[in-house]
Amino acid sequence: MSAIIEIKNATKTFRRQVHALRSVTMRVNKGQIFCLLGPNGAGKSTLVKILMTIVRPTSIDGSMLGHTIGHKPTLRKVGYLPEHHRFPLYLTANQALHYYGGLQGMPRKRRVARIAEMLDLVGMSAWGGHRIGTFSKGMQQRIGLAQALLHEPEVLLLDEPTDGVDPVGRRDIRKLLTRLRDEGHTILINSHILAELEDVCDQLAVLVKGQVAMEGTIDELTAGHEFWQIRYQGNAPSLDELDIQASDEDGVIKMTGVGVNDVQPIIDRLRSAGCIIESVYEQRETLEELFMRALAIAESDDASTPGAVRGKNT
């Protein structure tokens, strides 16, 4: 697959030797939803702002849409939703979108058509004539998405796109992102809200303390970390008696490193002890569990070398 964004050895050091980014290297392929994850202060927004030329890197190599990162004309092909964006509150949604479309050089006739399409796309058609100052945080976020999409960009850079959006809105945004990907857009999402991304993420990177702790697909990064789960009612025999590597909490046994043939004798033992089996299923590591594992690895001694914790089986 062709790389739409390729970042090599991105470094940013602020005054007083604050290292926001430490030799970050990653690749975003065409037609992907790439999720950039990390705790607050990990360097996610700094990296996105470097791509948008808002922040000047200490050093960086790489390209975006075939041009060197920092090439200003390329930004006309990029849609950007910053974190904590602010629109002039006295403008209506239509006026704000006309303003940003004008900054992109869009002819007025084209702006009128696109604004109607984008407001409909983000579920705000009935609010075009209302002032943004009357909108909730979630409604303003929807207008922000409409702004990012207005000029038909090839690449979307979205910094916390579901921030402040209600559950229905978050579902709608996930559906919209999937639709845009299927239409050929390349999307880079920066977020720490993991549950919102698990179903749409094609590729991800976890940033910790300015370094890439893990990068790959969810399947690659969770390989070898699947587990079986048995939910039951009753007094189970102790885990020591079951002779397995497992944890038992609130009527749920979780087992790692076992196969389906290893699960059957455990079910038999539970039934022999009078337990009622409610469910048995195999489950992969969740995105949240993967994230916490990456944090734990990054805190270990091995994380002292940039890139040391990258890899699917780390």
C-alpha positions as CSV (number, residue, x, y, z in Angstrom):
1,M,0.0,0.0,0.0
2,S,1.2,3.5,-0.8
3,A,2.1,5.8,2.1
4,I,0.0,9.0,2.3
5,I,1.8,10.2,5.4
6,E,5.3,9.0,6.3
7,I,7.0,10.4,9.4
8,K,10.6,9.6,10.1
9,N,12.5,10.6,13.2
10,A,10.2,13.4,14.3
11,T,11.7,15.2,17.3
12,K,10.4,18.2,19.1
13,T,12.1,19.8,22.1
14,F,10.6,22.8,23.7
15,R,12.4,25.3,25.9
16,R,13.8,24.0,29.2
17,Q,14.5,20.7,27.5
18,V,10.9,19.4,27.4
19,H,11.0,16.5,25.0
20,A,7.6,16.3,23.4
21,L,8.6,13.9,20.6
22,R,11.6,11.6,20.5
23,S,12.5,10.1,17.1
24,V,8.9,9.2,16.2
25,T,8.6,7.2,13.0
26,M,5.2,5.9,11.6
27,R,3.5,5.4,8.3
28,V,-0.2,6.0,7.3
29,N,-1.3,4.2,4.2
30,K,-3.9,5.3,1.6
31,G,-7.5,4.6,2.5
32,Q,-6.8,3.8,6.2
33,I,-8.2,5.1,9.5
34,F,-5.0,5.4,11.5
35,C,-5.5,6.0,15.2
36,L,-2.8,7.8,17.2
37,L,-3.3,6.9,20.9
38,G,-1.6,8.0,24.1
39,P,-2.2,9.5,27.5
40,N,-2.4,13.3,27.9
41,G,1.0,14.8,27.3
42,A,2.3,12.0,25.1
43,G,2.9,14.3,22.1
44,K,-0.1,13.4,20.0
45,S,-1.4,16.9,19.3
46,T,2.2,18.2,18.9
47,L,2.7,15.6,16.1
48,V,-0.5,16.6,14.3
49,K,0.4,20.3,14.6
50,I,3.8,19.6,13.1
51,L,2.0,18.0,10.1
52,M,-0.2,21.1,9.8
53,T,2.9,23.4,10.2
54,I,1.4,25.0,13.3
55,V,4.4,23.8,15.4
56,R,7.9,23.8,14.0
57,P,9.7,20.5,14.7
58,T,13.2,20.3,16.1
59,S,13.9,17.8,13.3
60,I,11.8,15.6,11.0
61,D,12.0,13.7,7.7
62,G,9.2,12.3,5.7
63,S,6.3,13.2,3.4
64,M,2.6,13.9,3.2
65,L,0.7,13.4,-0.1
66,G,4.1,13.0,-1.9
67,H,5.6,16.3,-0.7
68,T,8.0,17.0,2.1
69,I,6.3,17.6,5.4
70,G,5.9,21.4,5.8
71,H,5.1,21.9,2.1
72,K,2.4,24.6,2.4
73,P,0.4,24.0,-0.9
74,T,-0.2,20.4,0.2
75,L,-2.3,21.6,3.1
76,R,-5.1,22.6,0.7
77,K,-5.7,18.8,0.3
78,V,-5.9,18.3,4.1
79,G,-8.9,18.7,6.3
80,Y,-8.0,19.6,9.9
81,L,-10.1,19.5,13.1
82,P,-8.0,20.8,15.9
83,E,-8.6,20.0,19.6
84,H,-10.6,22.6,21.5
85,H,-11.4,24.5,18.3
86,R,-13.2,27.8,18.6
87,F,-15.6,29.4,16.1
88,P,-16.7,33.0,16.4
89,L,-19.8,32.6,18.5
90,Y,-21.7,35.4,16.8
91,L,-21.6,33.7,13.4
92,T,-24.3,31.3,12.2
93,A,-23.2,27.8,11.1
94,N,-23.6,28.8,7.5
95,Q,-21.6,32.0,7.9
96,A,-18.7,30.1,9.7
97,L,-18.6,27.5,6.9
98,H,-18.6,30.2,4.2
99,Y,-15.7,31.9,6.0
100,Y,-13.6,28.8,6.2
101,G,-14.5,27.8,2.6
102,G,-13.4,31.3,1.5
103,L,-10.1,30.8,3.2
104,Q,-9.7,27.6,1.1
105,G,-10.4,29.6,-2.1
106,M,-13.7,27.9,-2.8
107,P,-15.9,29.8,-5.2
108,R,-19.2,31.0,-3.6
109,K,-21.4,28.8,-5.7
110,R,-19.5,25.8,-4.8
111,R,-19.5,26.8,-1.1
112,V,-23.3,27.0,-1.1
113,A,-23.7,23.5,-2.4
114,R,-21.0,22.0,-0.2
115,I,-22.2,23.7,3.0
116,A,-25.7,22.2,2.5
117,E,-24.2,18.7,1.8
118,M,-21.9,18.9,4.8
119,L,-24.5,20.1,7.3
120,D,-26.7,17.3,6.2
121,L,-23.8,14.8,6.5
122,V,-23.1,15.8,10.1
123,G,-26.8,16.0,11.1
124,M,-27.0,19.8,11.4
125,S,-29.2,20.7,8.4
126,A,-31.8,22.4,10.6
127,W,-29.2,24.6,12.3
128,G,-27.5,26.3,9.5
129,G,-29.1,29.7,10.3
130,H,-28.5,29.5,14.0
131,R,-25.6,31.2,15.8
132,I,-22.8,29.0,17.0
133,G,-23.0,30.6,20.4
134,T,-26.3,28.8,21.0
135,F,-24.9,25.4,20.2
136,S,-23.8,22.7,22.6
137,K,-20.3,21.4,22.7
138,G,-21.3,18.4,20.6
139,M,-23.1,20.5,18.0
140,Q,-20.0,22.7,17.7
141,Q,-17.9,19.6,17.2
142,R,-20.2,18.5,14.3
143,I,-19.7,21.9,12.7
144,G,-16.0,21.4,13.1
145,L,-16.2,18.2,11.2
146,A,-18.2,19.9,8.5
147,Q,-15.5,22.5,8.2
148,A,-12.8,19.9,7.9
149,L,-14.7,18.1,5.1
150,L,-15.9,21.2,3.2
151,H,-13.2,21.5,0.6
152,E,-13.2,17.7,-0.2
153,P,-9.8,16.9,1.2
154,E,-7.8,13.8,0.5
155,V,-6.5,13.5,4.0
156,L,-8.3,14.2,7.3
157,L,-6.4,15.0,10.5
158,L,-8.8,14.9,13.4
159,D,-7.7,15.8,16.9
160,E,-10.2,14.3,19.5
161,P,-13.1,14.4,17.0
162,T,-15.7,12.9,19.5
163,D,-14.8,15.3,22.4
164,G,-18.0,16.5,24.0
165,V,-20.3,14.6,21.7
166,D,-23.2,12.5,23.1
167,P,-23.4,8.7,22.6
168,V,-25.7,9.1,19.6
169,G,-23.3,11.7,18.0
170,R,-20.3,9.5,18.7
171,R,-22.0,6.6,16.9
172,D,-22.9,8.9,14.0
173,I,-19.3,10.1,13.8
174,R,-18.0,6.5,13.7
175,K,-20.3,5.7,10.8
176,L,-19.2,8.8,9.0
177,L,-15.5,8.0,9.4
178,T,-16.1,4.5,8.1
179,R,-18.0,5.9,5.1
180,L,-15.3,8.4,4.3
181,R,-12.6,5.6,4.5
182,D,-14.7,3.5,2.1
183,E,-14.8,6.4,-0.3
184,G,-11.0,6.5,-0.3
185,H,-10.2,9.1,2.3
186,T,-7.2,8.7,4.5
187,I,-7.9,9.6,8.1
188,L,-5.5,10.2,11.0
189,I,-7.3,10.4,14.4
190,N,-5.7,11.5,17.6
191,S,-7.6,10.4,20.7
192,H,-7.4,9.0,24.2
193,I,-11.0,7.8,24.1
194,L,-10.2,4.2,23.3
195,A,-13.7,2.7,23.2
196,E,-14.7,5.1,20.3
197,L,-12.0,3.8,18.0
198,E,-11.8,0.0,18.4
199,D,-14.4,-0.7,15.7
200,V,-13.0,1.7,13.1
201,C,-9.3,1.6,13.6
202,D,-7.3,-0.1,10.7
203,Q,-3.8,0.7,12.1
204,L,-2.7,2.3,15.3
205,A,0.3,3.7,17.1
206,V,0.6,4.2,20.8
207,L,2.6,7.2,21.9
208,V,4.1,7.3,25.4
209,K,6.4,10.1,26.6
210,G,7.0,11.2,23.0
211,Q,8.0,7.7,21.7
212,V,6.1,5.1,19.7
213,A,5.5,2.3,22.1
214,M,3.6,0.1,19.7
215,E,2.5,0.3,16.0
216,G,0.5,-2.1,13.9
217,T,-3.0,-3.4,13.3
218,I,-5.1,-4.5,16.4
219,D,-4.9,-8.1,15.2
220,E,-1.1,-7.9,15.0
221,L,-0.6,-6.2,18.3
222,T,-3.0,-8.5,20.2
223,A,-1.6,-11.7,18.8
224,G,-0.7,-14.0,21.6
225,H,-2.8,-12.1,24.1
226,E,-6.1,-13.8,23.5
227,F,-7.9,-15.4,26.5
228,W,-10.8,-17.6,27.3
229,Q,-13.5,-16.4,29.7
230,I,-15.9,-18.6,31.7
231,R,-18.7,-16.9,33.5
232,Y,-20.4,-19.0,36.2
233,Q,-22.6,-19.0,39.3
234,G,-21.7,-21.0,42.5
235,N,-18.7,-21.9,44.6
236,A,-15.9,-22.9,42.2
237,P,-12.9,-25.0,43.2
238,S,-9.7,-22.9,43.8
239,L,-7.7,-22.0,40.8
240,D,-4.7,-23.9,42.2
241,E,-6.8,-27.1,42.1
242,L,-7.7,-26.4,38.5
243,D,-4.0,-26.3,37.5
244,I,-4.3,-23.5,35.0
245,Q,-3.0,-19.9,34.6
246,A,-6.1,-18.0,35.4
247,S,-7.7,-15.3,37.4
248,D,-11.1,-15.6,39.1
249,E,-13.1,-12.5,40.0
250,D,-16.8,-12.1,40.6
251,G,-17.8,-15.4,39.0
252,V,-15.6,-14.9,35.9
253,I,-12.5,-17.1,35.2
254,K,-10.1,-15.7,32.6
255,M,-7.4,-18.0,31.2
256,T,-4.5,-17.1,29.0
257,G,-2.3,-19.4,27.0
258,V,-4.9,-22.2,26.7
259,G,-6.8,-23.7,23.8
260,V,-10.3,-24.9,23.4
261,N,-9.3,-28.4,24.5
262,D,-7.9,-27.1,27.7
263,V,-11.2,-25.3,28.5
264,Q,-13.4,-28.4,28.5
265,P,-11.9,-30.1,31.6
266,I,-12.3,-26.8,33.5
267,I,-15.9,-26.6,32.6
268,D,-16.4,-30.2,33.8
269,R,-14.7,-29.4,37.1
270,L,-16.9,-26.4,37.6
271,R,-20.0,-28.4,37.0
272,S,-18.8,-31.2,39.3
273,A,-18.6,-28.5,42.0
274,G,-22.2,-27.6,41.4
275,C,-21.5,-24.4,39.5
276,I,-23.9,-23.1,36.7
277,I,-22.1,-22.2,33.5
278,E,-23.5,-18.9,32.1
279,S,-21.2,-18.3,29.2
280,V,-17.9,-19.5,27.6
281,Y,-16.1,-17.6,24.9
282,E,-12.7,-16.7,23.5
283,Q,-11.9,-13.0,23.5
284,R,-9.0,-11.0,22.2
285,E,-7.3,-8.2,24.2
286,T,-9.4,-5.0,24.0
287,L,-7.9,-1.8,22.8
288,E,-7.9,-0.5,26.3
289,E,-6.0,-3.5,27.6
290,L,-3.6,-3.2,24.7
291,F,-3.1,0.5,25.6
292,M,-2.4,-0.3,29.3
293,R,0.1,-3.0,28.3
294,A,1.9,-0.5,26.1
295,L,2.0,2.0,29.0
296,A,3.4,-0.7,31.3
297,I,6.1,-1.7,28.8
298,A,7.1,1.9,28.2
299,E,7.6,2.3,31.9
300,S,9.9,-0.7,32.0
301,D,13.7,-0.4,31.6
302,D,13.5,-1.6,28.0
303,A,11.6,1.6,27.0
304,S,14.8,3.7,27.5
305,T,15.8,3.0,23.9
306,P,13.5,4.7,21.3
307,G,11.5,2.0,19.4
308,A,12.5,-0.7,21.8
309,V,8.9,-1.5,22.6
310,R,7.6,-1.4,19.1
311,G,6.2,-4.7,17.7
312,K,3.2,-6.9,17.6
313,N,4.4,-9.5,20.1
314,T,6.0,-7.2,22.6
